[in-house]
Amino acid sequence: MEIKKPAVAGTLESSDCMVTVEPGQGAVELDLDSAVIRQYGKQIRKVIHETLDRLEVTNAKVTVVDKGALDCTIKARVECAVYRSNDVKDNLPWGGVIK
């Protein structure tokens, strides 16, 4: 899926994360700022990259500010930001349809 315009999902509240996606420069560039990066940085990156791979995003700048979000929250925020960047509003495949 192509990132057509900048989009944001999430908040900066505790146990959440804010994900921003923008059109990229030919690859996926990830900028991660996390309150728990030392403990869970590898896992957070893995969840983000796996979600982008499942959505077939290959060219994007992704910025994530994490405040201790669970994996399922990170995945949902990434999906939402990608869909918003494409103005997808109908027939969203929520609830585990995206494996």
MITI-114606 format. One line per 8 residues: their letters; for each residue y, x, z of N, C-alpha, C. Coordinates in steps of 0.001 Angstrom, whole numbers, plus 500000, padded with zeros to 6 digits. Example, Ala and Ser with C-alpha at 12.3 -4.5 7.8 and 13.67 -1.06 7.14 Angstrom:
BEGIN
as = 494310:513190:507800:495500:512300:507800:496700:513200:507800 | 497750:512850:507080:498940:513670:507140:500030:512900:507870
This chain:
BEGIN
meikkpav = 498832:500854:500000:500000:500000:500000:501236:500904:500000 | 502184:500575:499206:503418:501340:499099:504409:500895:500172 | 505137:501847:500727:506222:501533:501657:507462:501335:500798 | 507920:500099:500692:509013:499778:499787:510391:499938:500407 | 510497:499685:501711:511788:499802:502391:511534:500111:503863 | 512527:500626:504565:512342:500897:505995:512049:499613:506770 | 511171:499734:507756:510824:498590:508600:510437:499091:509989 | 510630:498224:510977:510368:498566:512376:509527:497478:513014
agtlessd = 508633:497894:513913:507853:496946:514720:507715:497527:516124 | 507768:496658:517124:507562:497077:518502:508851:497195:519286 | 508695:497637:520525:509833:497796:521438:509712:499126:522166 | 510704:499421:522967:510671:500627:523791:510352:500301:525246 | 509744:499143:525444:509320:498743:526793:508078:499523:527214 | 507811:499557:528484:506622:500208:529008:505370:499559:528419 | 504381:500363:528097:503094:499932:527525:503228:499403:526098 | 504278:499783:525400:504474:499392:524006:504851:500641:523216
cmvtvepg = 505080:500462:521936:505577:501544:521103:506435:500957:519995 | 507358:501766:519499:508189:501354:518380:507782:502196:517171 | 507384:501511:516111:506936:502182:514891:507950:501900:513788 | 508413:502967:513156:509319:502859:512016:508634:503480:510813 | 508601:502760:509699:508066:503308:508454:509176:503326:507415 | 509165:504366:506608:510134:504527:505534:509421:505121:504332 | 509975:504931:503142:509371:505584:501965:509307:507096:502199 | 508213:507701:501740:507989:509113:502003:508382:510029:500869
qgaveldl = 508003:511289:501036:508295:512336:500066:507018:512851:499414 | 506026:511971:499230:504797:512366:498554:503572:512477:499447 | 503756:512325:500746:502633:512392:501686:503001:511580:502923 | 502054:511477:503841:502328:510806:505112:502862:511848:506083 | 504071:511607:506561:504706:512479:507538:504827:511690:508839 | 504253:512207:509912:504245:511507:511192:505077:512262:512211 | 506009:511561:512828:506811:512093:513922:506476:511253:515149 | 505847:511876:516140:505384:511159:517330:506105:511666:518563
dsavirqy = 506678:510733:519318:507287:511014:520611:506588:510088:521600 | 505913:510677:522582:505134:509860:523505:505299:510325:524937 | 505355:509357:525831:505410:509662:527260:504088:510255:527752 | 503026:510049:526998:501693:510523:527403:501084:511441:526338 | 501932:512183:525634:501446:512990:524514:500464:514068:524955 | 500655:514634:526118:499741:515690:526584:498337:515154:526846 | 498254:513944:527360:496952:513377:527672:496311:512714:526447 | 497109:512022:525630:496547:511164:524585:497111:511400:523183
gkqirkvi = 497843:512481:522988:498467:512735:521694:497497:512735:520522 | 496348:513379:520679:495356:513438:519585:494837:512040:519246 | 494561:511248:520258:494047:509890:520039:495100:508993:519389 | 496345:509120:519825:497418:508314:519243:497569:508649:517758 | 497592:509940:517431:497687:510356:516025:496505:509826:515212 | 495322:509895:515806:494120:509424:515117:494234:507936:514788 | 494652:507128:515748:494790:505682:515539:495820:505396:514451 | 496943:506095:514483:497986:505884:513482:497470:506231:512090
hetldrle = 496863:507403:511944:496361:507832:510631:495232:506936:510128 | 494328:506529:511013:493241:505627:510603:493797:504288:510120 | 494798:503771:510804:495399:502492:510411:496101:502625:509063 | 496846:503693:508876:497508:503916:507589:496476:504088:506469 | 495384:504789:506752:494323:504960:505756:493715:503616:505373 | 493447:502762:506356:492864:501447:506081:493807:500583:505241 | 495107:500781:505430:496102:500028:504657:496427:500715:503327 | 495776:501835:503082:495952:502626:501858:497390:503095:501680
vtnakvtv = 498005:503506:502785:499351:504078:502747:499189:505584:502595 | 499714:506135:501507:499571:507563:501243:500910:508287:501133 | 502008:507533:501150:503327:508125:500983:504298:507413:501919 | 504558:508027:503081:505435:507370:504051:505920:508363:505090 | 507086:508071:505621:507568:508758:506813:507393:507766:507951 | 506611:508147:508941:506303:507260:510060:506814:507902:511348 | 507618:507151:512066:508143:507608:513347:507630:506663:514424 | 507013:507241:515450:506463:506433:516538:507031:506944:517860
vdkgaldc = 507626:506024:518613:508081:506315:519975:507174:505495:520880 | 506289:506196:521578:505258:505547:522389:505638:505573:523864 | 505425:504460:524519:505682:504340:525957:504408:503971:526708 | 503278:504540:526254:502007:504299:526929:501225:503132:526360 | 501394:502842:525075:500703:501713:524442:499207:501980:524295 | 498428:500916:524397:496999:501002:524130:496764:501141:522632 | 495558:501598:522254:495208:501784:520843:495423:500513:520031 | 495013:499367:520578:495141:498108:519841:496606:497754:519590
tikarvec = 497481:498102:520518:498912:497849:520354:499497:498768:519282 | 499103:500025:519307:499574:500979:518297:499149:500515:516908 | 497898:500129:516779:497388:499652:515489:498178:498431:515012 | 498400:497475:515894:499132:496259:515526:500563:496574:515114 | 501212:497493:515802:502594:497853:515467:502662:498560:514117 | 501718:499446:513838:501695:500134:512537:501470:499114:511421 | 500480:498235:511599:500204:497200:510588:501444:496348:510338 | 502081:495900:511408:503252:495028:511292:504384:495728:510549
avyrsndv = 504656:496975:510878:505733:497698:510207:505446:497862:508716 | 504198:498169:508366:503831:498317:506952:503994:496986:506221 | 503515:495912:506818:503666:494593:506185:505134:494204:506041 | 505935:494476:507063:507360:494156:506977:508041:494956:505864 | 507612:496186:505657:508233:497004:504609:507949:496453:503220 | 506937:495596:503117:506559:494985:501845:506874:493497:501803 | 507593:493003:502799:507934:491580:502891:506708:490673:502851 | 505587:491137:503395:504375:490316:503479:504529:489403:504684
kdnlpwgg = 504524:488092:504426:504717:487123:505504:503620:486061:505547 | 502911:485887:504442:501884:484860:504358:500501:485494:504285 | 499522:484784:504837:498121:485205:504778:497901:486610:505331 | 498509:486887:506453:498335:488193:507079:496921:488330:507625 | 496282:489462:507380:494895:489635:507833:494811:490132:509267 | 495307:489363:510220:495260:489748:511641:493869:489510:512214 | 493685:489981:513408:492479:489680:514160:491267:490470:513750 | 491450:491720:513350:490297:492550:513049:489811:492491:511626
vik = 490498:491779:510751:490098:491738:509357:490205:493116:508741 | 491264:493851:509108:491408:495232:508653:490540:496080:509577 | 489494:496614:509058:488537:497373:509890:489028:498744:510171
